């Protein structure tokens, strides 16, 4: 875990209320896909936890939705500005559990961490299928980027304006994954849990205070006792989850 100053390189809108920001800085503490960073914004007491989308060299890519005053302020930032960013947070996904044909399921703001995970799985010689779930066509992002990695990509939209109409689980038919990885809102995670037949890893979204396990504000119950989503998670195994 390290607190470093990152310089904004680019910051652009890529879908409805959704922005992609690239930053240059010390990324040495980011060791696994599925980890997150905690961004300090001037004028706000609590930091903003944001999943790591990609890391290449010393460039960090974050994708975030502008849904409140803090992230709206982020959306206004331009190249050359600086952000104090705590890196190396969370346990991340274990790619060794994937088998040959893993299934990656991301819903909305849960899509970004799937990108670095997909890149690493392909690098290891795996053959991932990716399901990306959105509300409507104007919210869709990164479909082409996942395809460029070599993954099979399926897009669902709740209103049917693009791809398969329905939820991510409506795209499960005909798939026989060796393992699955998922990130998204809790109702989606529960639906994936109920419909999946193999083991998998779930990344939970949770309100956080400190982001590194000191405040205990994001604790949840598991079959193996209480765990802190920020430090012991955000990734939990299917077999330990209590709904």
ZANU-284152 format. One record per residue (C-alpha): residue in three letters; residue number from 1; x, y, z. Coordinates in steps of 0.5 Angstrom, whole numbers, plus 500, padded with zeros to 3 digits. Layout:
N
{rest = ALA; nr = NUM; u = X; v = Y; w = Z} .
...
! end
This chain:
243
{rest = UNK; nr = 1; u = 500; v = 500; w = 500} .
{rest = UNK; nr = 2; u = 503; v = 507; w = 498} .
{rest = UNK; nr = 3; u = 500; v = 514; w = 498} .
{rest = UNK; nr = 4; u = 503; v = 517; w = 491} .
{rest = UNK; nr = 5; u = 502; v = 523; w = 487} .
{rest = UNK; nr = 6; u = 499; v = 522; w = 480} .
{rest = UNK; nr = 7; u = 499; v = 526; w = 474} .
{rest = UNK; nr = 8; u = 493; v = 526; w = 470} .
{rest = UNK; nr = 9; u = 495; v = 525; w = 463} .
{rest = UNK; nr = 10; u = 488; v = 524; w = 459} .
{rest = UNK; nr = 11; u = 481; v = 525; w = 462} .
{rest = UNK; nr = 12; u = 475; v = 523; w = 457} .
{rest = UNK; nr = 13; u = 468; v = 521; w = 457} .
{rest = UNK; nr = 14; u = 467; v = 514; w = 454} .
{rest = UNK; nr = 15; u = 459; v = 513; w = 455} .
{rest = UNK; nr = 16; u = 453; v = 516; w = 459} .
{rest = UNK; nr = 17; u = 456; v = 519; w = 466} .
{rest = UNK; nr = 18; u = 462; v = 515; w = 465} .
{rest = UNK; nr = 19; u = 470; v = 517; w = 464} .
{rest = UNK; nr = 20; u = 476; v = 514; w = 463} .
{rest = UNK; nr = 21; u = 482; v = 517; w = 466} .
{rest = UNK; nr = 22; u = 490; v = 516; w = 465} .
{rest = UNK; nr = 23; u = 495; v = 518; w = 470} .
{rest = UNK; nr = 24; u = 502; v = 517; w = 471} .
{rest = UNK; nr = 25; u = 505; v = 515; w = 477} .
{rest = UNK; nr = 26; u = 508; v = 510; w = 482} .
{rest = UNK; nr = 27; u = 504; v = 503; w = 481} .
{rest = UNK; nr = 28; u = 509; v = 499; w = 484} .
{rest = UNK; nr = 29; u = 504; v = 497; w = 489} .
{rest = UNK; nr = 30; u = 499; v = 494; w = 484} .
{rest = UNK; nr = 31; u = 500; v = 487; w = 484} .
{rest = UNK; nr = 32; u = 493; v = 484; w = 482} .
{rest = UNK; nr = 33; u = 487; v = 485; w = 477} .
{rest = UNK; nr = 34; u = 481; v = 487; w = 482} .
{rest = UNK; nr = 35; u = 485; v = 491; w = 486} .
{rest = UNK; nr = 36; u = 483; v = 498; w = 487} .
{rest = UNK; nr = 37; u = 486; v = 505; w = 489} .
{rest = UNK; nr = 38; u = 483; v = 511; w = 494} .
{rest = UNK; nr = 39; u = 483; v = 518; w = 491} .
{rest = UNK; nr = 40; u = 484; v = 524; w = 495} .
{rest = UNK; nr = 41; u = 480; v = 530; w = 492} .
{rest = UNK; nr = 42; u = 481; v = 537; w = 495} .
{rest = UNK; nr = 43; u = 475; v = 539; w = 499} .
{rest = UNK; nr = 44; u = 472; v = 532; w = 501} .
{rest = UNK; nr = 45; u = 474; v = 528; w = 507} .
{rest = UNK; nr = 46; u = 473; v = 521; w = 505} .
{rest = UNK; nr = 47; u = 477; v = 519; w = 499} .
{rest = UNK; nr = 48; u = 474; v = 515; w = 493} .
{rest = UNK; nr = 49; u = 475; v = 508; w = 492} .
{rest = UNK; nr = 50; u = 476; v = 506; w = 484} .
{rest = UNK; nr = 51; u = 477; v = 500; w = 481} .
{rest = UNK; nr = 52; u = 484; v = 499; w = 477} .
{rest = UNK; nr = 53; u = 482; v = 498; w = 470} .
{rest = UNK; nr = 54; u = 489; v = 497; w = 467} .
{rest = UNK; nr = 55; u = 496; v = 498; w = 468} .
{rest = UNK; nr = 56; u = 502; v = 499; w = 463} .
{rest = UNK; nr = 57; u = 509; v = 501; w = 465} .
{rest = UNK; nr = 58; u = 507; v = 507; w = 470} .
{rest = UNK; nr = 59; u = 501; v = 509; w = 467} .
{rest = UNK; nr = 60; u = 494; v = 507; w = 471} .
{rest = UNK; nr = 61; u = 488; v = 507; w = 468} .
{rest = UNK; nr = 62; u = 481; v = 508; w = 472} .
{rest = UNK; nr = 63; u = 474; v = 508; w = 469} .
{rest = UNK; nr = 64; u = 469; v = 512; w = 474} .
{rest = UNK; nr = 65; u = 462; v = 514; w = 473} .
{rest = UNK; nr = 66; u = 460; v = 522; w = 475} .
{rest = UNK; nr = 67; u = 455; v = 520; w = 480} .
{rest = UNK; nr = 68; u = 456; v = 525; w = 486} .
{rest = UNK; nr = 69; u = 460; v = 532; w = 487} .
{rest = UNK; nr = 70; u = 467; v = 528; w = 488} .
{rest = UNK; nr = 71; u = 467; v = 524; w = 482} .
{rest = UNK; nr = 72; u = 463; v = 530; w = 478} .
{rest = UNK; nr = 73; u = 470; v = 534; w = 480} .
{rest = UNK; nr = 74; u = 474; v = 529; w = 477} .
{rest = UNK; nr = 75; u = 470; v = 529; w = 471} .
{rest = UNK; nr = 76; u = 473; v = 536; w = 470} .
{rest = UNK; nr = 77; u = 480; v = 535; w = 471} .
{rest = UNK; nr = 78; u = 485; v = 536; w = 465} .
{rest = UNK; nr = 79; u = 492; v = 534; w = 463} .
{rest = UNK; nr = 80; u = 497; v = 536; w = 468} .
{rest = UNK; nr = 81; u = 493; v = 536; w = 474} .
{rest = UNK; nr = 82; u = 495; v = 532; w = 480} .
{rest = UNK; nr = 83; u = 491; v = 527; w = 485} .
{rest = UNK; nr = 84; u = 494; v = 524; w = 491} .
{rest = UNK; nr = 85; u = 492; v = 517; w = 490} .
{rest = UNK; nr = 86; u = 493; v = 511; w = 495} .
{rest = UNK; nr = 87; u = 495; v = 504; w = 491} .
{rest = UNK; nr = 88; u = 495; v = 497; w = 492} .
{rest = UNK; nr = 89; u = 489; v = 496; w = 496} .
{rest = UNK; nr = 90; u = 485; v = 490; w = 496} .
{rest = UNK; nr = 91; u = 486; v = 483; w = 495} .
{rest = UNK; nr = 92; u = 485; v = 482; w = 487} .
{rest = UNK; nr = 93; u = 483; v = 476; w = 483} .
{rest = UNK; nr = 94; u = 487; v = 470; w = 483} .
{rest = UNK; nr = 95; u = 488; v = 468; w = 476} .
{rest = UNK; nr = 96; u = 491; v = 461; w = 478} .
{rest = UNK; nr = 97; u = 484; v = 459; w = 479} .
{rest = UNK; nr = 98; u = 481; v = 460; w = 473} .
{rest = UNK; nr = 99; u = 482; v = 454; w = 469} .
{rest = UNK; nr = 100; u = 482; v = 454; w = 461} .
{rest = UNK; nr = 101; u = 475; v = 457; w = 460} .
{rest = UNK; nr = 102; u = 474; v = 462; w = 465} .
{rest = UNK; nr = 103; u = 467; v = 467; w = 465} .
{rest = UNK; nr = 104; u = 468; v = 474; w = 467} .
{rest = UNK; nr = 105; u = 462; v = 478; w = 468} .
{rest = UNK; nr = 106; u = 462; v = 485; w = 469} .
{rest = UNK; nr = 107; u = 456; v = 490; w = 471} .
{rest = UNK; nr = 108; u = 456; v = 497; w = 470} .
{rest = UNK; nr = 109; u = 462; v = 500; w = 474} .
{rest = UNK; nr = 110; u = 464; v = 493; w = 475} .
{rest = UNK; nr = 111; u = 466; v = 492; w = 468} .
{rest = UNK; nr = 112; u = 473; v = 496; w = 469} .
{rest = UNK; nr = 113; u = 477; v = 491; w = 473} .
{rest = UNK; nr = 114; u = 475; v = 485; w = 468} .
{rest = UNK; nr = 115; u = 479; v = 489; w = 463} .
{rest = UNK; nr = 116; u = 486; v = 488; w = 467} .
{rest = UNK; nr = 117; u = 484; v = 481; w = 469} .
{rest = UNK; nr = 118; u = 482; v = 479; w = 462} .
{rest = UNK; nr = 119; u = 489; v = 481; w = 459} .
{rest = UNK; nr = 120; u = 492; v = 477; w = 465} .
{rest = UNK; nr = 121; u = 488; v = 471; w = 463} .
{rest = UNK; nr = 122; u = 490; v = 472; w = 456} .
{rest = UNK; nr = 123; u = 497; v = 473; w = 457} .
{rest = UNK; nr = 124; u = 497; v = 466; w = 461} .
{rest = UNK; nr = 125; u = 494; v = 462; w = 455} .
{rest = UNK; nr = 126; u = 487; v = 462; w = 458} .
{rest = UNK; nr = 127; u = 481; v = 463; w = 453} .
{rest = UNK; nr = 128; u = 476; v = 468; w = 457} .
{rest = UNK; nr = 129; u = 469; v = 469; w = 455} .
{rest = UNK; nr = 130; u = 466; v = 476; w = 458} .
{rest = UNK; nr = 131; u = 459; v = 478; w = 459} .
{rest = UNK; nr = 132; u = 458; v = 486; w = 460} .
{rest = UNK; nr = 133; u = 452; v = 488; w = 463} .
{rest = UNK; nr = 134; u = 449; v = 495; w = 462} .
{rest = UNK; nr = 135; u = 442; v = 499; w = 463} .
{rest = UNK; nr = 136; u = 442; v = 501; w = 456} .
{rest = UNK; nr = 137; u = 446; v = 502; w = 449} .
{rest = UNK; nr = 138; u = 449; v = 509; w = 451} .
{rest = UNK; nr = 139; u = 452; v = 506; w = 457} .
{rest = UNK; nr = 140; u = 456; v = 501; w = 454} .
{rest = UNK; nr = 141; u = 463; v = 502; w = 454} .
{rest = UNK; nr = 142; u = 470; v = 498; w = 453} .
{rest = UNK; nr = 143; u = 467; v = 492; w = 448} .
{rest = UNK; nr = 144; u = 472; v = 493; w = 443} .
{rest = UNK; nr = 145; u = 477; v = 494; w = 448} .
{rest = UNK; nr = 146; u = 476; v = 487; w = 451} .
{rest = UNK; nr = 147; u = 475; v = 484; w = 443} .
{rest = UNK; nr = 148; u = 482; v = 487; w = 442} .
{rest = UNK; nr = 149; u = 485; v = 482; w = 448} .
{rest = UNK; nr = 150; u = 482; v = 476; w = 444} .
{rest = UNK; nr = 151; u = 476; v = 475; w = 449} .
{rest = UNK; nr = 152; u = 469; v = 473; w = 446} .
{rest = UNK; nr = 153; u = 465; v = 478; w = 448} .
{rest = UNK; nr = 154; u = 457; v = 478; w = 450} .
{rest = UNK; nr = 155; u = 454; v = 485; w = 452} .
{rest = UNK; nr = 156; u = 447; v = 485; w = 455} .
{rest = UNK; nr = 157; u = 442; v = 491; w = 456} .
{rest = UNK; nr = 158; u = 436; v = 492; w = 461} .
{rest = UNK; nr = 159; u = 432; v = 495; w = 456} .
{rest = UNK; nr = 160; u = 434; v = 491; w = 450} .
{rest = UNK; nr = 161; u = 437; v = 497; w = 446} .
{rest = UNK; nr = 162; u = 444; v = 494; w = 445} .
{rest = UNK; nr = 163; u = 446; v = 486; w = 445} .
{rest = UNK; nr = 164; u = 442; v = 481; w = 449} .
{rest = UNK; nr = 165; u = 436; v = 484; w = 452} .
{rest = UNK; nr = 166; u = 436; v = 483; w = 460} .
{rest = UNK; nr = 167; u = 441; v = 482; w = 465} .
{rest = UNK; nr = 168; u = 448; v = 479; w = 465} .
{rest = UNK; nr = 169; u = 445; v = 472; w = 467} .
{rest = UNK; nr = 170; u = 440; v = 472; w = 461} .
{rest = UNK; nr = 171; u = 447; v = 471; w = 457} .
{rest = UNK; nr = 172; u = 449; v = 464; w = 461} .
{rest = UNK; nr = 173; u = 445; v = 460; w = 456} .
{rest = UNK; nr = 174; u = 450; v = 455; w = 453} .
{rest = UNK; nr = 175; u = 456; v = 457; w = 457} .
{rest = UNK; nr = 176; u = 460; v = 452; w = 461} .
{rest = UNK; nr = 177; u = 466; v = 456; w = 464} .
{rest = UNK; nr = 178; u = 471; v = 452; w = 468} .
{rest = UNK; nr = 179; u = 471; v = 458; w = 473} .
{rest = UNK; nr = 180; u = 468; v = 465; w = 474} .
{rest = UNK; nr = 181; u = 470; v = 472; w = 476} .
{rest = UNK; nr = 182; u = 465; v = 478; w = 477} .
{rest = UNK; nr = 183; u = 464; v = 485; w = 479} .
{rest = UNK; nr = 184; u = 458; v = 489; w = 480} .
{rest = UNK; nr = 185; u = 452; v = 491; w = 484} .
{rest = UNK; nr = 186; u = 450; v = 486; w = 490} .
{rest = UNK; nr = 187; u = 443; v = 484; w = 486} .
{rest = UNK; nr = 188; u = 447; v = 482; w = 480} .
{rest = UNK; nr = 189; u = 452; v = 478; w = 484} .
{rest = UNK; nr = 190; u = 447; v = 475; w = 488} .
{rest = UNK; nr = 191; u = 443; v = 473; w = 481} .
{rest = UNK; nr = 192; u = 450; v = 470; w = 478} .
{rest = UNK; nr = 193; u = 451; v = 466; w = 485} .
{rest = UNK; nr = 194; u = 444; v = 463; w = 484} .
{rest = UNK; nr = 195; u = 445; v = 461; w = 477} .
{rest = UNK; nr = 196; u = 452; v = 459; w = 476} .
{rest = UNK; nr = 197; u = 454; v = 452; w = 477} .
{rest = UNK; nr = 198; u = 462; v = 452; w = 478} .
{rest = UNK; nr = 199; u = 466; v = 456; w = 483} .
{rest = UNK; nr = 200; u = 468; v = 463; w = 482} .
{rest = UNK; nr = 201; u = 470; v = 470; w = 485} .
{rest = UNK; nr = 202; u = 466; v = 476; w = 487} .
{rest = UNK; nr = 203; u = 468; v = 483; w = 488} .
{rest = UNK; nr = 204; u = 464; v = 487; w = 492} .
{rest = UNK; nr = 205; u = 462; v = 494; w = 492} .
{rest = UNK; nr = 206; u = 462; v = 497; w = 499} .
{rest = UNK; nr = 207; u = 462; v = 504; w = 502} .
{rest = UNK; nr = 208; u = 469; v = 505; w = 505} .
{rest = UNK; nr = 209; u = 472; v = 510; w = 510} .
{rest = UNK; nr = 210; u = 479; v = 509; w = 510} .
{rest = UNK; nr = 211; u = 480; v = 504; w = 505} .
{rest = UNK; nr = 212; u = 486; v = 500; w = 508} .
{rest = UNK; nr = 213; u = 482; v = 496; w = 514} .
{rest = UNK; nr = 214; u = 483; v = 501; w = 520} .
{rest = UNK; nr = 215; u = 476; v = 503; w = 521} .
{rest = UNK; nr = 216; u = 472; v = 497; w = 520} .
{rest = UNK; nr = 217; u = 467; v = 501; w = 517} .
{rest = UNK; nr = 218; u = 466; v = 496; w = 511} .
{rest = UNK; nr = 219; u = 466; v = 489; w = 515} .
{rest = UNK; nr = 220; u = 461; v = 484; w = 512} .
{rest = UNK; nr = 221; u = 460; v = 477; w = 515} .
{rest = UNK; nr = 222; u = 462; v = 470; w = 512} .
{rest = UNK; nr = 223; u = 462; v = 463; w = 513} .
{rest = UNK; nr = 224; u = 469; v = 464; w = 516} .
{rest = UNK; nr = 225; u = 468; v = 470; w = 520} .
{rest = UNK; nr = 226; u = 468; v = 477; w = 519} .
{rest = UNK; nr = 227; u = 472; v = 480; w = 513} .
{rest = UNK; nr = 228; u = 473; v = 487; w = 511} .
{rest = UNK; nr = 229; u = 471; v = 489; w = 504} .
{rest = UNK; nr = 230; u = 477; v = 494; w = 503} .
{rest = UNK; nr = 231; u = 483; v = 489; w = 506} .
{rest = UNK; nr = 232; u = 480; v = 482; w = 506} .
{rest = UNK; nr = 233; u = 476; v = 483; w = 500} .
{rest = UNK; nr = 234; u = 474; v = 486; w = 495} .
{rest = UNK; nr = 235; u = 474; v = 479; w = 492} .
{rest = UNK; nr = 236; u = 471; v = 474; w = 496} .
{rest = UNK; nr = 237; u = 470; v = 466; w = 494} .
{rest = UNK; nr = 238; u = 463; v = 463; w = 492} .
{rest = UNK; nr = 239; u = 464; v = 458; w = 498} .
{rest = UNK; nr = 240; u = 465; v = 463; w = 503} .
{rest = UNK; nr = 241; u = 459; v = 468; w = 502} .
{rest = UNK; nr = 242; u = 453; v = 469; w = 506} .
{rest = UNK; nr = 243; u = 447; v = 473; w = 503} .
! end
